[in-house]
């Protein structure tokens, strides 16, 4: 009888471990690559958009300063803020 009880306890522990693994999956190693991708795109898209808008503004509305440089820097700042917000959201999960 005790042999059956040991088997039942072992099966119960195994089932509990499997259920815990399903309920709380470990982070995938590929998730880090995905995070780098999202952060990269969050910074790259506003920066490139700022560069193209700046080039157009430099041609259409010339000023003493360079629209291109100003909007590239603005795009980097916006992209960094977006990346920061995304990281903070992911840390909260």
C-alpha positions in Angstrom: 0.0 0.0 0.0 2.8 2.5 0.8 4.4 1.8 -2.6 1.1 2.9 -4.3 1.0 5.9 -2.1 4.6 6.9 -3.1 3.7 6.5 -6.8 0.6 8.6 -6.3 2.6 11.4 -4.5 5.2 11.3 -7.2 2.5 11.6 -9.9 0.9 14.5 -8.0 4.2 16.4 -7.7 5.0 15.8 -11.4 1.5 17.1 -12.4 1.9 20.1 -10.1 5.3 21.0 -11.7 3.9 20.6 -15.2 0.9 22.8 -14.3 3.2 25.4 -12.7 5.4 25.4 -15.9 2.3 26.0 -18.0 0.9 28.8 -15.8 4.3 30.5 -15.4 6.4 30.0 -18.5 10.0 31.0 -18.4 11.1 33.8 -20.7 12.3 32.6 -24.1 15.9 33.3 -25.0 14.6 34.7 -28.3 12.6 37.3 -26.4 15.8 39.3 -25.9 16.3 39.5 -29.6 12.7 40.6 -30.1 13.2 43.3 -27.4 16.3 44.7 -29.3 14.3 44.7 -32.5 11.4 46.6 -31.0 13.7 49.1 -29.3 15.7 49.5 -32.5 12.6 50.2 -34.6 11.2 52.6 -31.9 14.3 54.7 -32.3 15.1 54.2 -36.0 11.6 55.1 -37.5 11.2 58.5 -35.8 14.9 59.4 -36.6 14.6 58.5 -40.3 11.2 60.2 -40.5 12.8 63.3 -39.0 15.6 63.2 -41.5 13.3 63.0 -44.5 11.0 65.7 -43.2 14.1 67.8 -42.4 15.4 67.4 -46.0 12.1 68.5 -47.4 11.8 71.5 -45.0 15.4 72.5 -45.9 14.4 72.7 -49.6 11.0 74.2 -49.1 11.7 76.6 -46.2 15.4 77.4 -46.0 16.5 78.8 -42.6 19.8 79.8 -40.9 19.8 76.4 -39.2 19.4 72.9 -40.6 16.0 71.4 -40.3 17.5 68.0 -41.1 19.8 68.0 -38.1 17.2 69.5 -35.8 14.6 66.9 -36.8 17.1 64.0 -36.6 17.9 65.0 -33.1 14.2 65.3 -32.4 13.5 61.9 -33.8 16.2 60.4 -31.6 14.6 62.0 -28.5 11.1 60.8 -29.5 12.4 57.3 -30.3 14.3 57.1 -27.0 11.1 58.2 -25.1 9.1 55.5 -27.0 11.7 52.9 -26.2 11.8 53.9 -22.6 8.0 53.7 -22.3 8.0 50.3 -23.9 10.7 49.0 -21.6 8.8 50.3 -18.6 5.6 48.7 -19.8 7.4 45.3 -20.3 9.0 45.5 -16.8 5.5 45.9 -15.3 4.2 42.7 -16.8 
